[in-house]
């Protein structure tokens, strides 16, 4: 019997995504074409520091990618 990978489902900026393989947070941003500089991340409503972007994305995470906007 062969083990079947369970897809990883996450929501990024309100859009659901599903991935067949495990990804780090940094890889997720790259895969979705999102910037990895000048942004902040929140996972399930809590700040997710860049020092943790090498960690694997968890199933069901609600991720918000926030970019700085200049102006007033």
N, C-alpha and C positions, 0 to 999 in steps of 0.2 A: 504494500500500500504506500502510495506517495503522499507526502504532506503537501497540502495546498496552502499557499500564502493567503492570509486574510488581508484584504485591502485596508489601507489606512485612510480613513475619511476625516477631513478637517474642513473648517470654514475659515476663509481668509477674506477679510473686508466684506463680509456678508455673502460671499459666494462659496458654495460647497465644492470641494475637490476630493478626488479619490486617487490614491496612488497604489500601485501593485507592490512596490518595494519600499523599504524603510528609507527615509531621508532625514538629513540633519536640517535644522532650521535654515542655515545658510544655503543648502542645496535646494530647499523648498523655494526660497526667494528667487534663486537663479532659474529654477524650472518655470516659475510663473512670470519671469521677466521683470521682477520688481528690483528696485535698487537695494544695494546692501550698504550704502554710505548715505549719511544725512537722514537716516530714518530711525524711528524707535519702534519697538514691538511690544505689544501687550498680548498675553496669553491668558485667556479666561478672566480678563479684567485686571490682571496684575502685570506690572512692568517686567519684561523679560530681557535682562541685560545682554549686551553683545558678547560678553565673556561666556555665555551659555549657548551661543548659536551653533556650536559644534555638536550639541546634543541631539539625539533623535527626536523627531516630532511624535507626539503622542496621539493616539486615536481619539477623535472627538474634540480635539482642541479647537477653541474659538480664537483665532489670531487676528489682531488688528495691526496693520502696518501704517504707521503715521509718519508723514513727511512734514518737514518744517516749511512754512510758507512765509515769505517776507512781504511786508506791506503794513498798512495801518489804516 
